[in-house]
Amino acid sequence: MSWTVETLNAEVDAELDALPADMRARFTRIAQLIESVGLTHIGMPHVRPLESGLWEMRMTGRDGIARAIYVTRTGRRVIVVGAFVKKTQTTPRREIEMALKRAKEIMP
């Protein structure tokens, strides 16, 4: 069984679309990597755990860095619950809180 990468809703799609083109391309590359070799075979610098079951895809580009926060679900599903351009060294608390709130929508 292979992995799939999907977004939670249109709001998350809009957040991804708002990223600079090179960061969107990097997101697409990481998603394809997950789908082709499996999430269990990917680690830093592509993905990293955050907290409370949240993980982040790490994208870099000419304009800085961005993150896509995701959760995993049964059936080898990666569900992206948020995306943003990162301005500080640490992930902003409001982004984590928003991702946790969205993740509750899809709790098993």
Secondary structure in CASP SS format (residue, H / E / C, confidence):
PFRMAT SS
TARGET T0000
AUTHOR 0000-0000-0000
METHOD secondary structure of the structure
MODEL  1
M C 1.00
S C 1.00
W C 1.00
T E 1.00
V E 1.00
E E 1.00
T E 1.00
L C 1.00
N C 1.00
A H 1.00
E H 1.00
V H 1.00
D H 1.00
A H 1.00
E H 1.00
L H 1.00
D H 1.00
A C 1.00
L C 1.00
P C 1.00
A H 1.00
D H 1.00
M H 1.00
R H 1.00
A H 1.00
R H 1.00
F H 1.00
T H 1.00
R H 1.00
I H 1.00
A H 1.00
Q H 1.00
L H 1.00
I H 1.00
E H 1.00
S H 1.00
V H 1.00
G C 1.00
L H 1.00
T H 1.00
H H 1.00
I C 1.00
G C 1.00
M C 1.00
P C 1.00
H C 1.00
V E 1.00
R E 1.00
P E 1.00
L C 1.00
E C 1.00
S C 1.00
G C 1.00
L C 1.00
W E 1.00
E E 1.00
M E 1.00
R E 1.00
M E 1.00
T E 1.00
G E 1.00
R C 1.00
D C 1.00
G E 1.00
I E 1.00
A E 1.00
R E 1.00
A E 1.00
I E 1.00
Y E 1.00
V E 1.00
T E 1.00
R E 1.00
T C 1.00
G C 1.00
R C 1.00
R E 1.00
V E 1.00
I E 1.00
V E 1.00
V E 1.00
G E 1.00
A E 1.00
F E 1.00
V E 1.00
K E 1.00
K C 1.00
T C 1.00
Q C 1.00
T C 1.00
T C 1.00
P C 1.00
R H 1.00
R H 1.00
E H 1.00
I H 1.00
E H 1.00
M H 1.00
A H 1.00
L H 1.00
K H 1.00
R H 1.00
A H 1.00
K H 1.00
E C 1.00
I C 1.00
M C 1.00
P C 1.00
END
